[in-house]
Amino acid sequence: MSIRLIANWKLNGSKDFSNKWIRDFVENFSGNNFEYIGVAPPSIFLDHIKKIAYEYDIAIGSQNVDSENLGPRTGEISASMIKDIGCKFSIIGHSERRILFNESNKEISQKLNQVSKNLMLPVLCIGESEEENSKSLTFDILERQIVKAIDHSLEITSLIIAYEPVWAIGTGKTPDPSEINSIHKMIKDVVQSRFPKTDLKYVLYGGSVNSINASALFEQQHVDGALIGGASLDGKEFANIANVFNQLKL
Ligand code: PGA
């Protein structure tokens, strides 16, 4: 089992928020297997969460890492540093990083390498814009993002891909679940045919997932889990999504 449901807090949280979140999550989660749950808070709270959640098997991970391991790079955090405080995974190439921080496919590829080298699981985010979607370019865009990210990352042996259409993030809009299913199948086929040595553990869906639409998504064969932003900020709501996942996927 690997990480299949990830809470991406983005630029939200505090120590008090983390304490309440863990309490709310644990109180409302009906399963007893925490192994597939991942939390990606702002990096400054990783250590705190690790300590308050020590009795559960919840994996912690970062929302980003630097493309280099050390050196004169003021303000950055490296993969070896997050590994050192107990991270199991790192989100890489989220569309907010690609768009707001101009992250290139080359940098994303270097970051994937750093995470793999440090024996953590990279969660590579890919997704098309609304315009690309309306021009039916989704498959081409996703294939390019995958190939550019993995191509140079010779050391990558395993990874998770999160398919997150840019137009679905934080908007309340989602593609039709059956469409997501066929896109996930295509992602699996691309990785298998182009990078047979890479072990693609899971393909997660991200973009406006909540406890109401979760079952329609998790009913799809190739939707292996989810990367959740807004709805993950409430520990109870995130537990409700995990409970739906438990029923349909475990
Ligand atoms: P959302 O964000 O669930 O708020 O749409 C998902 C993400 O950006 O990972």
Boltz pocket constraint, residues with backbone or C-beta under 6 A from the ligand:
constraints:
  - pocket:
      binder: B
      contacts: [[A, 8], [A, 164], [A, 168], [A, 169], [A, 170], [A, 171], [A, 206], [A, 207], [A, 208], [A, 209], [A, 227], [A, 228], [A, 229], [A, 230], [A, 231]]
      max_distance: 6.0
